Amino acid sequence: MSNFWRNWMTVWCIGIGLFGVTLAAGALEATSEPTRIVFQLLNGPGELNLDSHMRFSLAVLGAVSIGWSITLFAAIQAVNQLDKAASKPIWILVIVSVLTWAAIDTALSIATGFWRNAIPNLVYVLTFLLPVSQSGVLKD
């Protein structure tokens, strides 16, 4: 993978991490404004109620997103150090992980009335698949 696509993937991972920070910020009243803005943009049904259960959920989701971004960054860094034969099955697993997240997150977002969340999910998937497809890491 070229430096351009590696840098792209680094920025992509940072984007996921920053989204995680935004979610985690909703855990505390003093830092919850960015979270409120995200929920306003998603325009789901009902009012946003940042009660203790929702704040706990946001804290956990934020932490998981931050951890996932670091894990993906580590996996991408590691797979880029392997030769083509060894890296291809790892790239496929990373792709499956991203597509699994996107499918479940998008389906449940739509089912719960937050259909607008499908839009950033699609952007995340496309901006992940673009460097994978363009870099040639899956070619034999």
Secondary structure, DSSP 8 states (H G I E B T S, - for coil): --HHHHHHHHHHHHHHHHHHHHHHHTTSGGG-HHHHHHHHHHT-SS-----HHHHHHHHHHHHHHHHHHHHHHHHHHHHTTS-HHHHHHHHHHHHHHHHHHHHHHHHHHHHTT-GGGHHHHHHHHHHHHHHHHHHTTT--
